[in-house]
């Protein structure tokens, strides 16, 4: 005998009834048989005819006070202004906490693309939470109960093994889910998404109270979700076009004398706009029967980037080169795409013609979805800017070597300054200071403060790319882009360091001048004060302990990045502690190796003295004091290396 939990019968003794377990109608069975199953006329779901006890006692029952508190918390949440990610996080966590459900998901529909994506999934297993968030479904009734629930705007409880589509078996094996409650999120009579609660058994009795209380709040959640989606879309569009402007400016000023690097950066930016795994430029010079194909491949899982260059016969793409405007096509209809490795659900083609007669088409493919209109607009906008860069690159070749070098340094210095942190993070826990003076206008040093989207974690880093000048600056700019992407999806400093090593090694192992980089990366949990440090051949950092007034010298270890593809044997991820008013100092070798006219180095000893003598100042002013003392030491001697320092003090 199984139990159904009825909150209305709080003080009644159990009774036996024959009823429909879904709509709870205690009547003589009234329904219709379809495909060998008996369906209730009231709720149009399968009627399970059993005598079961209805009792008040149950593990999932909420008291009236608990229900009221849950509803009030939801109202407070929906009446606040927050971003989409924060709204989804807080709502699913609230359900998980109050209803004692481990796995809660929010799906969002995009009717423009005809798809449903899993926008948020809360689970105790964070690795599962990240993996399952990538799920996308076609808005197609062949997917079964999920799409039917959306289309009919009806809540459904179902057992996954009863569904025929292979997606449900995949989902069940991945998450351990046996059954699921699905509640459509309806706004203005349109389903904008659905809320799903996963269960690890297939007992129909477990979902009834969840459905009752969640249906009370899902309507108001729909309004908040719709507003958050509109705000997120407008913010993304604004951010996209600001990023496009910055990227185009960077292209115009850093890559004018390096055609292949320019193309590579254009393709990297284009693929980043739409999260495409493959981006190509097909380029046909004047009077040539061969076209050159530049291809950039991004491994979206492991964040590895590789490039290929080859040629194909012009006849295979001549009809595409004659395109007058951006078009999207099914790659199955164009065999040339498979031959060059551009494979996906949809391919976008963006044609341009340069004044020197060169015809070009940019092509990108999405592996499992189509291109929404706002992404196509962003792609067109960036390609228009990139076209100007490509035209300027052709003109730039006519400048004299001296003029080019002077212009290169002047503009690159300006660009690099914009890549360093413009704003110190606002934290009630910490004070920050960052300082960099390049040796040759543009340098290969890098430092950054990156606050996580939820404001709970802070990443601090300092690094030094081998070499100087524009070449080192280009590597620095690309590493910065990769790092900012990685901190959003990975928690471990060592995993991030390892991915940066993969990029440097695969990108420059065959280059005439290989590029290496030393790095210190710190992940600081502002809630728990846990500090994890991973080093990559960068040497020392200093910590002044305020309580004991002692200087602690920390050797960060590791190996310089880019030397070998496998650095697993050098793995290091150590914890450090900072107490009240402790100060941490990171620096590059340009500080300690600064030379005076007698070729004497500034050295560790002088840096330590300068650091300790300036502790009364805030970190920003402290770094300025240290730099002034370095300049007093070197006097008129030429600066041979970039000077970069970062200081953090815990309040």
Rosetta blueprint (number, residue, H / E / L):
1 X L
2 X L
3 X E
4 X E
5 X E
6 X L
7 X L
8 X L
9 X L
10 X L
11 X L
12 X L
13 X L
14 X L
15 X E
16 X E
17 X E
18 X E
19 X L
20 X L
21 X L
22 X L
23 X L
24 X L
25 X L
26 X L
27 X L
28 X L
29 X L
30 X L
31 X E
32 X E
33 X E
34 X E
35 X L
36 X L
37 X E
38 X E
39 X E
40 X E
41 X L
42 X L
43 X L
44 X L
45 X L
46 X E
47 X L
48 X L
49 X L
50 X L
51 X E
52 X E
53 X E
54 X E
55 X E
56 X L
57 X L
58 X L
59 X L
60 X L
61 X L
62 X L
63 X L
64 X H
65 X H
66 X H
67 X H
68 X H
69 X H
70 X H
71 X H
72 X H
73 X H
74 X H
75 X H
76 X H
77 X H
78 X H
79 X L
80 X L
81 X L
82 X L
83 X L
84 X H
85 X H
86 X H
87 X H
88 X H
89 X H
90 X H
91 X H
92 X H
93 X H
94 X H
95 X H
96 X H
97 X H
98 X H
99 X L
100 X L
101 X L
102 X L
103 X E
104 X E
105 X E
106 X E
107 X E
108 X E
109 X E
110 X E
111 X L
112 X L
113 X L
114 X L
115 X E
116 X E
117 X E
118 X E
119 X E
120 X E
121 X E
122 X E
123 X L
124 X L
125 X L
126 X H
127 X H
128 X H
129 X H
130 X H
131 X H
132 X H
133 X L
134 X L
135 X L
136 X E
137 X E
138 X E
139 X L
140 X L
141 X H
142 X H
143 X H
144 X L
145 X H
146 X H
147 X H
148 X H
149 X H
150 X H
151 X H
152 X H
153 X L
154 X L
155 X L
156 X E
157 X E
158 X E
159 X E
160 X H
161 X H
162 X H
163 X L
164 X L
165 X L
166 X H
167 X H
168 X H
169 X H
170 X H
171 X H
172 X H
173 X H
174 X H
175 X H
176 X L
177 X L
178 X L
179 X E
180 X E
181 X E
182 X E
183 X E
184 X E
185 X E
186 X E
187 X E
188 X L
189 X L
190 X E
191 X E
192 X E
193 X E
194 X E
195 X E
196 X E
197 X E
198 X E
199 X E
200 X L
201 X L
202 X L
203 X L
204 X H
205 X H
206 X H
207 X L
208 X H
209 X H
210 X H
211 X H
212 X H
213 X H
214 X H
215 X H
216 X H
217 X H
218 X H
219 X H
220 X H
221 X H
222 X H
223 X H
224 X H
225 X H
226 X H
227 X H
228 X H
229 X H
230 X H
231 X H
232 X H
233 X H
234 X H
235 X H
236 X H
237 X H
238 X H
239 X H
240 X H
241 X H
242 X H
243 X H
244 X H
245 X H
246 X H
247 X H
248 X H
249 X H
250 X H
251 X H
252 X H
253 X H
254 X H
255 X L
256 X L
257 X L
258 X L
259 X H
260 X H
261 X H
262 X H
263 X H
264 X H
265 X H
266 X H
267 X H
268 X H
269 X H
270 X H
271 X H
272 X H
273 X H
274 X H
275 X L
276 X L
277 X L
278 X E
279 X E
280 X E
281 X E
282 X E
283 X E
284 X E
285 X L
286 X L
287 X L
288 X L
289 X L
290 X E
291 X E
292 X E
293 X E
294 X E
295 X E
296 X E
297 X E
298 X E
299 X E
300 X L
301 X L
302 X L
303 X L
304 X E
305 X E
306 X E
307 X E
308 X E
309 X E
310 X E
311 X E
312 X E
313 X E
314 X H
315 X H
316 X H
317 X L
318 X H
319 X H
320 X H
321 X H
322 X L
323 X L
324 X L
325 X L
326 X L
327 X E
328 X E
329 X E
330 X L
331 X H
332 X H
333 X H
334 X L
335 X H
336 X H
337 X H
338 X H
339 X H
340 X H
341 X L
342 X L
343 X L
344 X L
345 X L
346 X E
347 X E
348 X E
349 X E
350 X E
351 X E
352 X E
353 X E
354 X L
355 X L
356 X L
357 X L
358 X L
359 X E
360 X E
361 X E
362 X E
363 X E
364 X E
365 X E
366 X E
367 X L
368 X L
369 X L
370 X L
371 X L
372 X L
373 X H
374 X H
375 X H
376 X H
377 X H
378 X H
379 X H
380 X H
381 X H
382 X H
383 X H
384 X H
385 X H
386 X H
387 X H
388 X H
389 X H
390 X H
391 X H
392 X H
393 X H
394 X H
395 X H
396 X H
397 X L
398 X L
399 X L
400 X L
401 X H
402 X H
403 X H
404 X H
405 X H
406 X H
407 X H
408 X H
409 X H
410 X H
411 X H
412 X H
413 X H
414 X H
415 X H
416 X H
417 X H
418 X H
419 X H
420 X L
421 X L
422 X L
423 X L
424 X L
425 X L
426 X L
427 X L
428 X L
429 X L
430 X E
431 X E
432 X E
433 X E
434 X E
435 X E
436 X E
437 X E
438 X L
439 X L
440 X L
441 X L
442 X L
443 X L
444 X L
445 X E
446 X E
447 X E
448 X E
449 X E
450 X E
451 X E
452 X L
453 X L
454 X L
455 X L
456 X L
457 X E
458 X E
459 X E
460 X E
461 X E
462 X E
463 X E
464 X E
465 X E
466 X L
467 X L
468 X L
469 X H
470 X H
471 X H
472 X H
473 X H
474 X H
475 X H
476 X H
477 X H
478 X H
479 X H
480 X H
481 X H
482 X H
483 X H
484 X H
485 X H
486 X H
487 X L
488 X L
489 X L
490 X L
491 X L
492 X L
493 X H
494 X H
495 X H
496 X H
497 X H
498 X H
499 X H
500 X H
501 X H
502 X H
503 X H
504 X H
505 X H
506 X H
507 X H
508 X H
509 X L
510 X L
511 X L
512 X L
513 X L
514 X L
515 X L
516 X L
517 X E
518 X E
519 X E
520 X E
521 X E
522 X E
523 X E
524 X E
525 X E
526 X L
527 X L
528 X L
529 X L
530 X L
531 X E
532 X E
533 X E
534 X E
535 X E
536 X E
537 X E
538 X L
539 X L
540 X E
541 X E
542 X E
543 X E
544 X E
545 X E
546 X L
547 X L
548 X L
549 X L
550 X E
551 X E
552 X E
553 X E
554 X E
555 X E
556 X L
557 X L
558 X L
559 X L
560 X L
561 X E
562 X L
563 X L
564 X L
565 X L
566 X L
567 X L
568 X H
569 X H
570 X H
571 X L
572 X L
573 X L
574 X E
575 X E
576 X E
577 X L
578 X L
579 X L
580 X L
581 X L
582 X L
583 X E
584 X E
585 X E
586 X E
587 X E
588 X L
589 X H
590 X H
591 X H
592 X H
593 X L
594 X L
595 X E
596 X L
597 X L
598 X L
599 X L
600 X L
601 X E
602 X L
603 X H
604 X H
605 X H
606 X H
607 X H
608 X H
609 X H
610 X H
611 X H
612 X H
613 X H
614 X L
615 X L
616 X L
617 X L
618 X L
619 X H
620 X H
621 X H
622 X H
623 X H
624 X H
625 X H
626 X H
627 X H
628 X H
629 X H
630 X H
631 X H
632 X H
633 X H
634 X H
635 X L
636 X L
637 X L
638 X L
639 X L
640 X L
641 X L
642 X L
643 X E
644 X E
645 X E
646 X E
647 X E
648 X E
649 X E
650 X E
651 X L
